[in-house]
Amino acid sequence: MTGPMRRALAAFRERPRQGARGAGWAAPPLFRDGAAEGVCDAIDARLAGGAALVPPPDDVFAALTLTPLARVRVVVLGQDPYPTAGDAHGLAFSYVGGRRLPPSLKTILAECVAGGASVTPGCGDLTGWARQGVLLLNTALTAEAGQAGAHLRLGWARLADDAVAAVSAQRPRVAFLLWGDKARARAALVDRTKHLVLETGHPSPLNRRRDFPGCGHFATANAWLEEHGVGGVDWSVPGPG
């Protein structure tokens, strides 16, 4: 009997065959050599032991489902999901909880506003970005409720490497927004002869350099995308409904 993560993985694999969203992401090595099954089995073992998964299994592959490889024009890498149940829904930095916005996301949205985007106060759902071709991928797709970073060493990091490499190789023009040391370490996987790489510190208040505010990444990425005929992203974040 398979666990909930193995079932979620099987459902994700089935989507491209049905012509549904998520096409193109079954090819990276993690999904071909059995490694993804190993990660999901490890998570299912934890769930069987009583752990609570964030986000729910059906949302784990949301970033890849909402942003097919063929539509990627911007890549943003996060670390792992928000550890409070109900806050994360499978997109890096995106927040659907009912409390105050997480500090890192507040910093990100303030930079969007500085670039001219319209952001509804208190709203942090970035689904609209993902549907426009912004790959919001965490380097660990899962965590456990109350335990940030619990799954960072289960093997998900390979997926981030595979995804960045696939986008670099297969897409014509993409802006990579790499924030913080873990994201910036993957800059070496990007072909800079055809893609834009923008790097700065993490938007977290714990970043002592405070070099994210004022970085201008959203405006710079849009200008570059427009210049290369790709079309810019509407970085606005509307309210619910």
Sequence and secondary structure as in RCSB ss.txt:
>XXXX:A:sequence
MTGPMRRALAAFRERPRQGARGAGWAAPPLFRDGAAEGVCDAIDARLAGGAALVPPPDDVFAALTLTPLARVRVV
VLGQDPYPTAGDAHGLAFSYVGGRRLPPSLKTILAECVAGGASVTPGCGDLTGWARQGVLLLNTALTAEAGQAGA
HLRLGWARLADDAVAAVSAQRPRVAFLLWGDKARARAALVDRTKHLVLETGHPSPLNRRRDFPGCGHFATANAWL
EEHGVGGVDWSVPGPG
>XXXX:A:secstr
   HHHHHHHHHHHHHHTT TTTTTT SHHHHSSHHHHHHHHHHHHHHTT  EES GGGTTHHHHHS GGG  EE
EEE S  SSTTT  SSTT B  SSS  HHHHHHHHHHHHTT  B TT B  HHHHHTTEEEEESSS EETTBTTT
TTTSSTHHHHHHHHHHHHHH SS EEEEESHHHHGGGGGS TTTSEEEEE  SSTT TT  STT  HHHHHHHHH
HHTTS      B    
